[in-house]
């Protein structure tokens, strides 16, 4: 009910305020003690966990880095500000930003080699821990597979476990648009992607992890949403998270603490 939800959100805010004054180990114990058993059980026993990429798996925002590499940073930031103000849809924003950047295949290939994105500390260890338990790990992103797949490979995640947007090129390798059939090319795309995974693989317990409100919109079909504030901390995301963490080691320690 709305009253119960408000009580829970107030409780979360109090916990988060107190956590900032504690040592890391005491923080974890407090986090665990204040999470409902059902949420802990879902995390520990999930058969699929999906991670956002920009500012979650990676420390940066892929399209911003691509714009910077192409020398179009300021123009793209202006579009991003308009999009965040609610003045255009995600697809319209994506279209406008790509039209400004005009990324060629050669540009992206050079960027991947010369300026590979940084993986957030602790992410690879967490992925390995989930995979060793038989949990399927997916990346679900509004970013671009050409940038994400090489980074995913460094973390042991295969290309067929990456759901992201796809930039199209002509025969000469010049920018020719993007694939509008991809789930994450439009608003609520992450929810659609997770529903597809659930229907296709019959997952019974799904977890979504991310830094943004678009990630929280994937619950449902995700059973729980873990807000991540290790790179960018958003108050709105804290409000709607079943669990909110600022590093991946916290999630790792939770699942290790409850391992049989």
Buried (B, 14 or more C-beta within 10 A) or exposed (E): EEEEEEEEBEEBEEBBEEBEEEEEEEBBBBBBEBBEEEBBBBBBEBBBBBBBBBBBBBBBBBBBBBBBBBEBBEBBBEBBEBBEEEEBEBBBBBBBBBEBBEBBBEBBEEBBEEEEBEBBEBBBEBBBBBBEBEBBBBBBBBBBBBBBBBBBEEBEBEEEBBBBBBBEBEEEEEBEEBEEEBBBBBBEBBBBBBBEBBEEEEBEBBBBBBBBEBBBBBBBBBBBBBBBBBBBEBEEBBBBBBBBBBBBBBBBBBBEEEEE
